[in-house]
Protein backbone atom coordinates (compact mmCIF):
# COMPACT_ATOMS: atom_id res chain seq x y z
CA UNK A 1 0.00 0.00 0.00
CA UNK A 2 1.30 3.42 -0.96
CA UNK A 3 1.06 6.15 1.67
CA UNK A 4 0.92 9.74 0.47
CA UNK A 5 1.11 12.70 2.82
CA UNK A 6 0.45 15.27 0.09
CA UNK A 7 -2.77 15.45 -1.91
CA UNK A 8 -0.89 16.94 -4.83
CA UNK A 9 1.27 13.82 -5.12
CA UNK A 10 -1.82 11.79 -6.05
CA UNK A 11 -2.50 13.63 -9.30
CA UNK A 12 -0.74 11.05 -11.49
CA UNK A 13 -3.27 8.41 -10.37
CA UNK A 14 -6.37 10.56 -10.88
CA UNK A 15 -9.26 10.58 -11.39
CA UNK A 16 -10.39 8.50 -8.44
CA UNK A 17 -13.60 6.49 -8.24
CA UNK A 18 -14.13 7.34 -4.59
CA UNK A 19 -12.69 9.77 -2.06
CA UNK A 20 -13.14 8.49 1.50
CA UNK A 21 -13.10 10.95 4.38
CA UNK A 22 -12.09 9.04 7.53
CA UNK A 23 -11.16 12.01 9.71
CA UNK A 24 -12.65 13.01 13.03
CA UNK A 25 -15.86 14.97 12.51
CA UNK A 26 -14.27 18.23 13.64
CA UNK A 27 -11.47 17.84 11.07
CA UNK A 28 -13.73 17.14 8.11
CA UNK A 29 -14.28 20.73 7.02
CA UNK A 30 -10.54 21.29 6.52
CA UNK A 31 -10.17 17.96 4.71
CA UNK A 32 -13.04 18.73 2.33
CA UNK A 33 -11.65 22.20 1.63
CA UNK A 34 -8.24 20.70 0.83
CA UNK A 35 -9.61 18.07 -1.56
CA UNK A 36 -11.89 20.61 -3.25
CA UNK A 37 -8.83 22.65 -4.30
CA UNK A 38 -7.64 19.72 -6.48
CA UNK A 39 -10.54 19.18 -8.92
CA UNK A 40 -8.28 17.23 -11.28
CA UNK A 41 -8.36 14.36 -8.78
CA UNK A 42 -11.97 13.48 -9.50
CA UNK A 43 -14.59 13.30 -12.24
CA UNK A 44 -18.37 13.60 -12.35
CA UNK A 45 -18.69 9.93 -11.42
CA UNK A 46 -16.41 10.24 -8.35
CA UNK A 47 -18.23 9.63 -5.08
CA UNK A 48 -17.28 11.27 -1.77
CA UNK A 49 -17.86 9.00 1.21
CA UNK A 50 -18.11 10.37 4.77
CA UNK A 51 -17.44 7.86 7.57
CA UNK A 52 -17.63 10.25 10.53
CA UNK A 53 -19.56 9.50 13.69
CA UNK A 54 -22.39 11.78 14.67
CA UNK A 55 -24.60 14.16 12.75
CA UNK A 56 -23.68 16.95 10.35
CA UNK A 57 -20.61 15.75 8.47
CA UNK A 58 -22.28 14.90 5.17
CA UNK A 59 -23.70 18.39 4.92
CA UNK A 60 -20.13 19.76 4.80
CA UNK A 61 -19.28 17.52 1.83
CA UNK A 62 -22.59 18.22 0.10
CA UNK A 63 -21.87 21.96 0.20
CA UNK A 64 -18.61 21.34 -1.67
CA UNK A 65 -19.48 18.51 -4.05
CA UNK A 66 -23.28 18.36 -4.37
CA UNK A 67 -25.89 16.06 -2.87
CA UNK A 68 -25.80 13.54 -5.73
CA UNK A 69 -22.07 12.81 -5.30
CA UNK A 70 -21.87 12.42 -1.52
CA UNK A 71 -22.45 9.08 0.23
CA UNK A 72 -23.03 8.55 3.92
CA UNK A 73 -21.19 5.77 5.67
CA UNK A 74 -21.06 4.27 9.12
CA UNK A 75 -18.40 1.91 10.46
CA UNK A 76 -19.39 -0.47 13.23
CA UNK A 77 -16.05 -2.32 13.38
CA UNK A 78 -14.15 -0.94 16.40
CA UNK A 79 -10.47 -0.28 15.78
CA UNK A 80 -7.48 1.02 17.68
CA UNK A 81 -5.01 3.36 16.00
CA UNK A 82 -1.46 2.02 16.26
CA UNK A 83 0.26 4.60 14.07
CA UNK A 84 0.18 6.22 10.64
CA UNK A 85 -1.90 3.99 8.32
CA UNK A 86 -1.74 1.27 10.99
CA UNK A 87 -4.81 0.10 12.90
CA UNK A 88 -5.85 -2.95 14.89
CA UNK A 89 -9.35 -4.38 14.37
CA UNK A 90 -10.86 -5.10 17.77
CA UNK A 91 -14.00 -6.87 16.55
CA UNK A 92 -15.08 -7.50 12.95
CA UNK A 93 -18.53 -6.09 12.23
CA UNK A 94 -19.05 -4.11 9.07
CA UNK A 95 -19.97 -0.90 7.30
CA UNK A 96 -23.24 0.71 6.26
CA UNK A 97 -23.61 2.88 3.15
CA UNK A 98 -26.40 5.09 1.86
CA UNK A 99 -27.14 7.79 -0.67
CA UNK A 100 -27.84 11.21 0.74
CA UNK A 101 -31.50 11.95 1.40
CA UNK A 102 -32.58 14.11 -1.51
CA UNK A 103 -30.18 12.60 -4.04
CA UNK A 104 -31.75 12.14 -7.47
CA UNK A 105 -32.39 8.82 -9.14
CA UNK A 106 -31.56 5.32 -8.03
CA UNK A 107 -28.30 3.61 -7.10
CA UNK A 108 -25.75 4.53 -9.77
CA UNK A 109 -23.02 2.29 -11.14
CA UNK A 110 -20.42 4.41 -9.34
CA UNK A 111 -22.22 3.95 -6.03
CA UNK A 112 -22.69 0.24 -6.67
CA UNK A 113 -18.95 0.02 -7.25
CA UNK A 114 -18.24 1.64 -3.88
CA UNK A 115 -20.72 -0.74 -2.23
CA UNK A 116 -19.02 -3.78 -3.77
CA UNK A 117 -15.50 -2.57 -3.02
CA UNK A 118 -16.28 -1.95 0.65
CA UNK A 119 -18.47 -5.04 1.10
CA UNK A 120 -20.99 -2.74 2.71
CA UNK A 121 -24.63 -3.09 3.70
CA UNK A 122 -26.92 -0.73 1.79
CA UNK A 123 -29.50 1.45 3.55
CA UNK A 124 -32.39 3.22 1.87
CA UNK A 125 -32.38 6.17 4.26
CA UNK A 126 -29.08 7.86 5.15
CA UNK A 127 -30.51 9.79 8.10
CA UNK A 128 -32.01 6.67 9.66
CA UNK A 129 -28.62 4.98 9.34
CA UNK A 130 -26.65 7.90 10.79
CA UNK A 131 -29.03 8.51 13.72
CA UNK A 132 -28.99 4.79 14.51
CA UNK A 133 -25.20 4.85 14.66
CA UNK A 134 -25.38 7.97 16.83
CA UNK A 135 -27.66 6.12 19.24
CA UNK A 136 -25.09 3.31 19.52
CA UNK A 137 -22.19 5.77 19.87
CA UNK A 138 -23.84 7.47 22.84
CA UNK A 139 -23.65 4.45 25.13
CA UNK A 140 -21.01 4.99 27.79
CA UNK A 141 -19.20 7.56 25.65
CA UNK A 142 -19.58 11.08 27.08
CA UNK A 143 -20.25 9.84 30.60
CA UNK A 144 -17.31 7.43 30.44
CA UNK A 145 -15.05 10.29 29.37
CA UNK A 146 -16.27 12.92 31.83
CA UNK A 147 -16.35 10.65 34.88
CA UNK A 148 -13.28 8.60 33.87
CA UNK A 149 -15.25 5.38 34.30
CA UNK A 150 -15.59 2.21 32.24
CA UNK A 151 -18.98 1.16 30.90
CA UNK A 152 -19.46 -1.54 33.56
CA UNK A 153 -18.64 1.03 36.27
CA UNK A 154 -21.15 3.50 34.87
CA UNK A 155 -23.97 0.99 34.73
CA UNK A 156 -23.26 -0.32 38.23
CA UNK A 157 -23.61 3.23 39.56
CA UNK A 158 -27.28 4.28 40.05
CA UNK A 159 -26.63 7.87 38.95
CA UNK A 160 -24.47 6.71 36.07
CA UNK A 161 -27.27 4.50 34.79
CA UNK A 162 -29.83 7.28 35.25
CA UNK A 163 -27.72 9.62 33.13
CA UNK A 164 -27.38 7.01 30.39
CA UNK A 165 -31.07 6.11 30.49
CA UNK A 166 -32.27 9.71 30.25
CA UNK A 167 -29.68 10.53 27.59
CA UNK A 168 -30.84 7.69 25.34
CA UNK A 169 -34.52 8.50 25.84
CA UNK A 170 -33.86 12.13 24.90
CA UNK A 171 -32.17 10.98 21.70
CA UNK A 172 -35.08 8.68 20.84
CA UNK A 173 -37.59 11.47 21.54
CA UNK A 174 -35.73 13.73 19.11
CA UNK A 175 -35.58 10.94 16.52
CA UNK A 176 -39.32 10.38 16.87
CA UNK A 177 -40.05 14.07 16.46
CA UNK A 178 -37.88 14.17 13.32
CA UNK A 179 -39.39 10.91 12.02
CA UNK A 180 -36.06 9.12 12.15
CA UNK A 181 -36.27 5.35 12.51
CA UNK A 182 -33.79 3.18 14.40
CA UNK A 183 -32.39 0.47 12.14
CA UNK A 184 -30.01 -2.35 12.97
CA UNK A 185 -26.52 -1.85 11.58
CA UNK A 186 -23.90 -4.54 10.82
CA UNK A 187 -23.22 -5.96 14.28
CA UNK A 188 -24.95 -2.94 15.82
CA UNK A 189 -28.45 -3.66 17.22
CA UNK A 190 -29.73 -0.07 17.26
CA UNK A 191 -33.37 -1.08 16.77
CA UNK A 192 -33.17 -3.50 19.68
CA UNK A 193 -31.53 -0.84 21.84
CA UNK A 194 -34.29 1.62 20.98
CA UNK A 195 -37.05 -0.88 21.80
CA UNK A 196 -35.39 -1.79 25.10
CA UNK A 197 -35.11 1.82 26.26
CA UNK A 198 -38.57 2.83 25.04
CA UNK A 199 -40.68 -0.19 25.98
CA UNK A 200 -39.08 -2.30 28.73
CA UNK A 201 -39.72 -1.55 32.42
CA UNK A 202 -36.94 0.59 33.83
CA UNK A 203 -35.96 -2.07 36.35
CA UNK A 204 -35.33 -4.49 33.51
CA UNK A 205 -33.56 -1.94 31.32
CA UNK A 206 -30.63 -1.45 33.69
CA UNK A 207 -29.24 -5.02 33.71
CA UNK A 208 -30.00 -5.62 30.02
CA UNK A 209 -28.63 -2.28 28.85
CA UNK A 210 -25.58 -2.72 31.06
CA UNK A 211 -24.98 -6.14 29.51
CA UNK A 212 -25.43 -4.83 25.96
CA UNK A 213 -23.17 -1.85 26.62
CA UNK A 214 -20.44 -3.98 28.21
CA UNK A 215 -20.66 -6.48 25.37
CA UNK A 216 -20.29 -3.72 22.81
CA UNK A 217 -17.55 -1.72 24.53
CA UNK A 218 -16.49 -3.62 27.64
CA UNK A 219 -13.46 -2.20 29.41
CA UNK A 220 -12.26 -0.46 26.23
CA UNK A 221 -12.34 3.27 26.81
CA UNK A 222 -14.69 5.34 24.62
CA UNK A 223 -13.43 7.64 21.88
CA UNK A 224 -14.33 10.82 23.77
CA UNK A 225 -12.20 9.67 26.70
CA UNK A 226 -9.08 9.51 24.51
CA UNK A 227 -9.73 13.05 23.30
CA UNK A 228 -9.52 14.22 26.92
CA UNK A 229 -6.65 11.90 27.81
CA UNK A 230 -4.60 13.07 24.83
CA UNK A 231 -5.36 16.73 25.61
CA UNK A 232 -6.15 17.54 22.00
CA UNK A 233 -8.35 20.50 22.93
CA UNK A 234 -10.86 19.22 20.40
CA UNK A 235 -13.78 16.84 20.77
CA UNK A 236 -16.52 15.23 18.68
CA UNK A 237 -19.10 15.63 21.44
CA UNK A 238 -20.75 18.48 19.53
CA UNK A 239 -21.54 16.04 16.72
CA UNK A 240 -22.95 13.50 19.20
CA UNK A 241 -24.68 14.78 22.34
CA UNK A 242 -24.45 18.34 21.08
CA UNK A 243 -26.21 17.42 17.84
CA UNK A 244 -29.09 15.93 19.82
CA UNK A 245 -29.41 19.09 21.90
CA UNK A 246 -29.38 21.26 18.77
CA UNK A 247 -31.96 19.11 17.00
CA UNK A 248 -34.10 19.06 20.14
CA UNK A 249 -34.09 22.84 20.29
CA UNK A 250 -35.32 22.98 16.68
CA UNK A 251 -38.12 20.45 17.09
CA UNK A 252 -39.15 21.45 20.62
CA UNK A 253 -37.91 18.39 22.51
CA UNK A 254 -36.17 18.92 25.87
CA UNK A 255 -32.66 17.44 26.01
CA UNK A 256 -31.14 18.59 29.34
CA UNK A 257 -28.84 15.60 29.85
CA UNK A 258 -27.37 15.70 26.35
CA UNK A 259 -26.95 19.47 26.52
CA UNK A 260 -25.17 19.26 29.89
CA UNK A 261 -22.93 16.38 28.79
CA UNK A 262 -21.93 18.23 25.64
CA UNK A 263 -21.18 21.50 27.42
CA UNK A 264 -19.24 19.93 30.28
CA UNK A 265 -17.11 17.71 28.06
CA UNK A 266 -16.34 20.66 25.80
CA UNK A 267 -15.37 22.76 28.85
CA UNK A 268 -13.06 20.00 30.10
CA UNK A 269 -11.44 19.55 26.69
CA UNK A 270 -10.72 23.27 26.44
CA UNK A 271 -9.39 23.53 29.99
CA UNK A 272 -12.26 25.64 31.31
CA UNK A 273 -13.15 22.97 33.90
CA UNK A 274 -10.69 20.64 35.71
CA UNK A 275 -11.19 17.05 34.56
CA UNK A 276 -10.18 15.66 37.96
CA UNK A 277 -13.14 17.48 39.53
CA UNK A 278 -15.54 15.06 37.78
CA UNK A 279 -13.75 11.75 38.29
CA UNK A 280 -16.36 9.22 39.47
CA UNK A 281 -18.91 12.01 40.06
CA UNK A 282 -22.07 11.04 38.11
CA UNK A 283 -24.28 11.91 41.11
CA UNK A 284 -22.93 15.46 41.28
CA UNK A 285 -23.45 15.84 37.56
CA UNK A 286 -27.02 14.54 37.67
CA UNK A 287 -28.02 16.81 40.53
CA UNK A 288 -26.27 19.81 38.99
CA UNK A 289 -27.70 19.24 35.53
CA UNK A 290 -31.27 18.80 36.68
CA UNK A 291 -30.95 21.69 39.12
CA UNK A 292 -29.68 23.97 36.37
CA UNK A 293 -32.51 22.84 34.10
CA UNK A 294 -35.16 23.55 36.71
CA UNK A 295 -33.65 26.96 37.45
CA UNK A 296 -33.54 27.83 33.76
CA UNK A 297 -37.10 26.64 33.23
CA UNK A 298 -38.47 28.68 36.10
CA UNK A 299 -36.68 31.89 35.11
C-alpha positions as CSV (number, residue, x, y, z in Angstrom):
1,X,0.0,0.0,0.0
2,X,1.3,3.4,-1.0
3,X,1.1,6.1,1.7
4,X,0.9,9.7,0.5
5,X,1.1,12.7,2.8
6,X,0.5,15.3,0.1
7,X,-2.8,15.4,-1.9
8,X,-0.9,16.9,-4.8
9,X,1.3,13.8,-5.1
10,X,-1.8,11.8,-6.1
11,X,-2.5,13.6,-9.3
12,X,-0.7,11.0,-11.5
13,X,-3.3,8.4,-10.4
14,X,-6.4,10.6,-10.9
15,X,-9.3,10.6,-11.4
16,X,-10.4,8.5,-8.4
17,X,-13.6,6.5,-8.2
18,X,-14.1,7.3,-4.6
19,X,-12.7,9.8,-2.1
20,X,-13.1,8.5,1.5
21,X,-13.1,11.0,4.4
22,X,-12.1,9.0,7.5
23,X,-11.2,12.0,9.7
24,X,-12.7,13.0,13.0
25,X,-15.9,15.0,12.5
26,X,-14.3,18.2,13.6
27,X,-11.5,17.8,11.1
28,X,-13.7,17.1,8.1
29,X,-14.3,20.7,7.0
30,X,-10.5,21.3,6.5
31,X,-10.2,18.0,4.7
32,X,-13.0,18.7,2.3
33,X,-11.7,22.2,1.6
34,X,-8.2,20.7,0.8
35,X,-9.6,18.1,-1.6
36,X,-11.9,20.6,-3.2
37,X,-8.8,22.7,-4.3
38,X,-7.6,19.7,-6.5
39,X,-10.5,19.2,-8.9
40,X,-8.3,17.2,-11.3
41,X,-8.4,14.4,-8.8
42,X,-12.0,13.5,-9.5
43,X,-14.6,13.3,-12.2
44,X,-18.4,13.6,-12.4
45,X,-18.7,9.9,-11.4
46,X,-16.4,10.2,-8.4
47,X,-18.2,9.6,-5.1
48,X,-17.3,11.3,-1.8
49,X,-17.9,9.0,1.2
50,X,-18.1,10.4,4.8
51,X,-17.4,7.9,7.6
52,X,-17.6,10.3,10.5
53,X,-19.6,9.5,13.7
54,X,-22.4,11.8,14.7
55,X,-24.6,14.2,12.8
56,X,-23.7,17.0,10.3
57,X,-20.6,15.7,8.5
58,X,-22.3,14.9,5.2
59,X,-23.7,18.4,4.9
60,X,-20.1,19.8,4.8
61,X,-19.3,17.5,1.8
62,X,-22.6,18.2,0.1
63,X,-21.9,22.0,0.2
64,X,-18.6,21.3,-1.7
65,X,-19.5,18.5,-4.0
66,X,-23.3,18.4,-4.4
67,X,-25.9,16.1,-2.9
68,X,-25.8,13.5,-5.7
69,X,-22.1,12.8,-5.3
70,X,-21.9,12.4,-1.5
71,X,-22.5,9.1,0.2
72,X,-23.0,8.5,3.9
73,X,-21.2,5.8,5.7
74,X,-21.1,4.3,9.1
75,X,-18.4,1.9,10.5
76,X,-19.4,-0.5,13.2
77,X,-16.1,-2.3,13.4
78,X,-14.1,-0.9,16.4
79,X,-10.5,-0.3,15.8
80,X,-7.5,1.0,17.7
81,X,-5.0,3.4,16.0
82,X,-1.5,2.0,16.3
83,X,0.3,4.6,14.1
84,X,0.2,6.2,10.6
85,X,-1.9,4.0,8.3
86,X,-1.7,1.3,11.0
87,X,-4.8,0.1,12.9
88,X,-5.8,-3.0,14.9
89,X,-9.3,-4.4,14.4
90,X,-10.9,-5.1,17.8
91,X,-14.0,-6.9,16.5
92,X,-15.1,-7.5,12.9
93,X,-18.5,-6.1,12.2
94,X,-19.1,-4.1,9.1
95,X,-20.0,-0.9,7.3
96,X,-23.2,0.7,6.3
97,X,-23.6,2.9,3.2
98,X,-26.4,5.1,1.9
99,X,-27.1,7.8,-0.7
100,X,-27.8,11.2,0.7
101,X,-31.5,12.0,1.4
102,X,-32.6,14.1,-1.5
103,X,-30.2,12.6,-4.0
104,X,-31.8,12.1,-7.5
105,X,-32.4,8.8,-9.1
106,X,-31.6,5.3,-8.0
107,X,-28.3,3.6,-7.1
108,X,-25.7,4.5,-9.8
109,X,-23.0,2.3,-11.1
110,X,-20.4,4.4,-9.3
111,X,-22.2,3.9,-6.0
112,X,-22.7,0.2,-6.7
113,X,-18.9,0.0,-7.2
114,X,-18.2,1.6,-3.9
115,X,-20.7,-0.7,-2.2
116,X,-19.0,-3.8,-3.8
117,X,-15.5,-2.6,-3.0
118,X,-16.3,-1.9,0.7
119,X,-18.5,-5.0,1.1
120,X,-21.0,-2.7,2.7
121,X,-24.6,-3.1,3.7
122,X,-26.9,-0.7,1.8
123,X,-29.5,1.4,3.6
124,X,-32.4,3.2,1.9
125,X,-32.4,6.2,4.3
126,X,-29.1,7.9,5.1
127,X,-30.5,9.8,8.1
128,X,-32.0,6.7,9.7
129,X,-28.6,5.0,9.3
130,X,-26.6,7.9,10.8
131,X,-29.0,8.5,13.7
132,X,-29.0,4.8,14.5
133,X,-25.2,4.8,14.7
134,X,-25.4,8.0,16.8
135,X,-27.7,6.1,19.2
136,X,-25.1,3.3,19.5
137,X,-22.2,5.8,19.9
138,X,-23.8,7.5,22.8
139,X,-23.7,4.5,25.1
140,X,-21.0,5.0,27.8
141,X,-19.2,7.6,25.6
142,X,-19.6,11.1,27.1
143,X,-20.2,9.8,30.6
144,X,-17.3,7.4,30.4
145,X,-15.0,10.3,29.4
146,X,-16.3,12.9,31.8
147,X,-16.3,10.6,34.9
148,X,-13.3,8.6,33.9
149,X,-15.3,5.4,34.3
150,X,-15.6,2.2,32.2
151,X,-19.0,1.2,30.9
152,X,-19.5,-1.5,33.6
153,X,-18.6,1.0,36.3
154,X,-21.2,3.5,34.9
155,X,-24.0,1.0,34.7
156,X,-23.3,-0.3,38.2
157,X,-23.6,3.2,39.6
158,X,-27.3,4.3,40.1
159,X,-26.6,7.9,39.0
160,X,-24.5,6.7,36.1
161,X,-27.3,4.5,34.8
162,X,-29.8,7.3,35.3
163,X,-27.7,9.6,33.1
164,X,-27.4,7.0,30.4
165,X,-31.1,6.1,30.5
166,X,-32.3,9.7,30.3
167,X,-29.7,10.5,27.6
168,X,-30.8,7.7,25.3
169,X,-34.5,8.5,25.8
170,X,-33.9,12.1,24.9
171,X,-32.2,11.0,21.7
172,X,-35.1,8.7,20.8
173,X,-37.6,11.5,21.5
174,X,-35.7,13.7,19.1
175,X,-35.6,10.9,16.5
176,X,-39.3,10.4,16.9
177,X,-40.1,14.1,16.5
178,X,-37.9,14.2,13.3
179,X,-39.4,10.9,12.0
180,X,-36.1,9.1,12.2
181,X,-36.3,5.4,12.5
182,X,-33.8,3.2,14.4
183,X,-32.4,0.5,12.1
184,X,-30.0,-2.3,13.0
185,X,-26.5,-1.9,11.6
186,X,-23.9,-4.5,10.8
187,X,-23.2,-6.0,14.3
188,X,-25.0,-2.9,15.8
189,X,-28.5,-3.7,17.2
190,X,-29.7,-0.1,17.3
191,X,-33.4,-1.1,16.8
192,X,-33.2,-3.5,19.7
193,X,-31.5,-0.8,21.8
194,X,-34.3,1.6,21.0
195,X,-37.0,-0.9,21.8
196,X,-35.4,-1.8,25.1
197,X,-35.1,1.8,26.3
198,X,-38.6,2.8,25.0
199,X,-40.7,-0.2,26.0
200,X,-39.1,-2.3,28.7
201,X,-39.7,-1.5,32.4
202,X,-36.9,0.6,33.8
203,X,-36.0,-2.1,36.4
204,X,-35.3,-4.5,33.5
205,X,-33.6,-1.9,31.3
206,X,-30.6,-1.4,33.7
207,X,-29.2,-5.0,33.7
208,X,-30.0,-5.6,30.0
209,X,-28.6,-2.3,28.9
210,X,-25.6,-2.7,31.1
211,X,-25.0,-6.1,29.5
212,X,-25.4,-4.8,26.0
213,X,-23.2,-1.9,26.6
214,X,-20.4,-4.0,28.2
215,X,-20.7,-6.5,25.4
216,X,-20.3,-3.7,22.8
217,X,-17.6,-1.7,24.5
218,X,-16.5,-3.6,27.6
219,X,-13.5,-2.2,29.4
220,X,-12.3,-0.5,26.2
221,X,-12.3,3.3,26.8
222,X,-14.7,5.3,24.6
223,X,-13.4,7.6,21.9
224,X,-14.3,10.8,23.8
225,X,-12.2,9.7,26.7
226,X,-9.1,9.5,24.5
227,X,-9.7,13.0,23.3
228,X,-9.5,14.2,26.9
229,X,-6.7,11.9,27.8
230,X,-4.6,13.1,24.8
231,X,-5.4,16.7,25.6
232,X,-6.2,17.5,22.0
233,X,-8.4,20.5,22.9
234,X,-10.9,19.2,20.4
235,X,-13.8,16.8,20.8
236,X,-16.5,15.2,18.7
237,X,-19.1,15.6,21.4
238,X,-20.8,18.5,19.5
239,X,-21.5,16.0,16.7
240,X,-23.0,13.5,19.2
241,X,-24.7,14.8,22.3
242,X,-24.4,18.3,21.1
243,X,-26.2,17.4,17.8
244,X,-29.1,15.9,19.8
245,X,-29.4,19.1,21.9
246,X,-29.4,21.3,18.8
247,X,-32.0,19.1,17.0
248,X,-34.1,19.1,20.1
249,X,-34.1,22.8,20.3
250,X,-35.3,23.0,16.7
251,X,-38.1,20.4,17.1
252,X,-39.1,21.5,20.6
253,X,-37.9,18.4,22.5
254,X,-36.2,18.9,25.9
255,X,-32.7,17.4,26.0
256,X,-31.1,18.6,29.3
257,X,-28.8,15.6,29.9
258,X,-27.4,15.7,26.3
259,X,-26.9,19.5,26.5
260,X,-25.2,19.3,29.9
261,X,-22.9,16.4,28.8
262,X,-21.9,18.2,25.6
263,X,-21.2,21.5,27.4
264,X,-19.2,19.9,30.3
265,X,-17.1,17.7,28.1
266,X,-16.3,20.7,25.8
267,X,-15.4,22.8,28.9
268,X,-13.1,20.0,30.1
269,X,-11.4,19.5,26.7
270,X,-10.7,23.3,26.4
271,X,-9.4,23.5,30.0
272,X,-12.3,25.6,31.3
273,X,-13.1,23.0,33.9
274,X,-10.7,20.6,35.7
275,X,-11.2,17.1,34.6
276,X,-10.2,15.7,38.0
277,X,-13.1,17.5,39.5
278,X,-15.5,15.1,37.8
279,X,-13.7,11.8,38.3
280,X,-16.4,9.2,39.5
281,X,-18.9,12.0,40.1
282,X,-22.1,11.0,38.1
283,X,-24.3,11.9,41.1
284,X,-22.9,15.5,41.3
285,X,-23.5,15.8,37.6
286,X,-27.0,14.5,37.7
287,X,-28.0,16.8,40.5
288,X,-26.3,19.8,39.0
289,X,-27.7,19.2,35.5
290,X,-31.3,18.8,36.7
291,X,-30.9,21.7,39.1
292,X,-29.7,24.0,36.4
293,X,-32.5,22.8,34.1
294,X,-35.2,23.6,36.7
295,X,-33.6,27.0,37.5
296,X,-33.5,27.8,33.8
297,X,-37.1,26.6,33.2
298,X,-38.5,28.7,36.1
299,X,-36.7,31.9,35.1
